[in-house]
Amino acid sequence: MPTYDYHCGACGHHAEIFHSMSEQPRKKCPKCGKLKLQRQIGMGGGVIFKGSGFYNTDYRSDSYQTDKAKDTPGKSSGPEPAGGSGSGGCAATE
């Protein structure tokens, strides 16, 4: 439920009130009881994410995790030799 800012025209009381968006705006001031309460136009609340968050990849299937582990290169014993596996290099043709 959203928070709405209200201001009483009679006593000057400011209030933040939680209520449903489908409810009518409140009219009665919680401090003085007069029907002079008006809802103010507010900045709105920003969304604040705390912690590591949730990502689309957090809940992948077991088969995806297994295939990902297979695709991850293991530790190599040294640098790859020059001209090695032909992965993306240019070959001279005559």
Secondary structure, DSSP 4 states (H G I P E B T S, - for coil): --EEEEEETTT--EEEEE--TTSPPP-S-TTT--S-EEEPP---PPP---SS---GGGG--HHHHHHHHHHS----SSPPPTT-S-SS------
